[in-house]
Amino acid sequence: MICINCQTKMEPYFVKKTFHIMRCPSCKLMAVENIPADLSPYYSEGYFTGDVTLDGYIDYDLDKEVTKKTYIDYIDLLAKYIHKQGQVSMFEVGCATGFFMDLARQRGWETEGIDISEYAVKKAQEKGLAASATTLESYQSVKKFDVIVMQDVIEHVKDPVDVINRAKNLLADKGLLLFTTPDAGSLWARVWNKKWHAFVPPQHLFYFSAKNLGSILEKNGFEVVHTAHHGKWFTVPYIIRLLYSWTGLKIFSKLAEWSAKSFLKDFAIPINVRDTLSLVARKI
């Protein structure tokens, strides 16, 4: 397997749930070698509604509701770098149930989104949002967007370079691309090593750092204008589900299911271990 950033031959790192995670000895990019041909079963309704075997969400909209302030901060950040005046058009790849799209729409932006999950797209459409169940590889449009958003998406795709170039083709001149993704180069990730919570194949297929993701973007027609590590609010059930992912102890699986139906589902805790990378790049 060849590194998509520096074309170095990648080396075996470790195996998790039968999936072989490879690591580049040069830039430290990591990737799953044996990617399933069809990923859609991993993004069924259960991914958004608490199936702990799918390493997804306890309740997607509830989990995202507590992160609203962070999402508003992202919209403010994008607004700071948008070069044009007037109406802003935004396209979201991996829009899920449309939570972020809805916040951008409330700001007055024109929004459109796609997601691999038919279940999630149906939920977004019920909110009156322009969402389609498709992939970026299949999406076709003559429209050019001012902003393209990929929150917690780039680590899920089979060919990140292809996705980045397809996004570039959909962007207007000097358009912006926002990524958020787990930062495999963070201190938290390095301390936890192979126990890091973001190692969840086959949902996560690539594991980036700020440096190697920035390098990929710069090689494909973008200029990185902002990087940061934003914290998030997490519901108690979501945190317990992460503990299950880390440890594999079934007690945490049971506790996650119980807490999602109890008063604990309404409690959230702010956490920032600086392992979530947010990056804004401009098309050049």
Buried (B, 14 or more C-beta within 10 A) or exposed (E): BEBBBBEEEBEEBEEBEEBBBBBBEBBBBBBBBEBBEEBEEBBBBBBBBBBBEBBBBBBBBBBBBBBEEBBBBBBEBBBEBBEEEEEBBBBBBBBBBBBBBBBBBEBEBBBBBBBBBBBBBBBBBEBEBBBBBBBBEEBEEEEEBBBBBBBBBBBBBBBBBBBBBBBBEBBBEBBBBBBBBBBBBBEBBEEBEEEBBBBBBBBBBBBBBBBBBBBBBEEBBBEBBBBBBBEBBBBBBBBBBBBBBBEEEEEBBEBBBEBBEEEBBEBBEEEEBBBBBBBBBBBE
